[in-house]
Amino acid sequence: MKSKEIKIQLESGLEARPAAMLVQVASQYASSIYLIDGDKNINAKSIMGMMTLTLQAGEEVKVQADGEDEDTAIEGIEKYLTNS
């Protein structure tokens, strides 16, 4: 299991459309992927779960991945959240 703190650099934060795009990115990986914000532990592959996160640009979120491609999964999520 790997985890990393990532600063959200999406201009609009994680509102509806960017959250839906993040679910698509996360769904490309075999690993279980969770976004952790305080006491919320949200499955990054769940659109309903992602809609409950209201993270703004500049906020940090912990991304946790567990599985065969966990390193690649975290890199992919980081790339999306940081627009790089």
N, C-alpha and C positions, 0 to 999 in steps of 0.2 A: 504494500500500500504506500502510495506517495501522496504528498500534499504540497501546495504552494499558495502563498498569499499573492493575489494579483490585483493591481489597481485598474479599475474600469476606466477605459479611455474612449468609450463610445460616446459620441456627442450627446445623445439622448438618454444615456444610461441604459438600464435594462427594462424599458417599457415594452409593450406588447410585441411589436415587430422584431426588435433586436432579441427579445427572449425567445421568440419562435425560431429565429435564425440560429440561436445558440443550441436549441434542442436538435436542430438538423445537424449541426457540427458535432455535438456529443454523440448522436446516434450513429456516426460513422465508425465509432470505436467499440470493441468488444468489452472493454473494461466497464465496471460500474463507476459512474462519475457523479459526484455530489458537490453542490455549492453550499458552503456553510457560512452563515451570517448570524452571529450571535447564537441564539438558541435554535435557529432554523437550520435544518439539514435537508436540503432539497435535491431530489433526483434530477440531474441535468437533462435527462432524456424524457422528462414528464412535462408536457406543455402546461398542464394545470398547476403543477408545483411551481414551475418557473414564473407563472403569472402572479404568484403570491409574493415574489421578491420584487421590491420596488427600490432597486439600487440605482443611485445617481452616478453620473460621471464624476470621477475623482475618489469615489468610495472604494474600499478594499473588500475583497471577498476571498475566502479560502476555497480552493478547488482541490478536491480529494478524488483520486482515482485508484482503483484496485482491479488488477487483472493483467492479462498477458501483454497488453499494449499501453500500460498506465503512463509510461514516460511520454510516449507519442501523444496520448490523449491530453495530458496536461499541456504539452507544447501547443497542440491545436487549439485548445480552449484559450490559452494565453494569447495566441496569435489573434484570435477573433476579438477577445475583450480589449486588446491594446491596439487594434487596428494596424498591426504590423505585418 
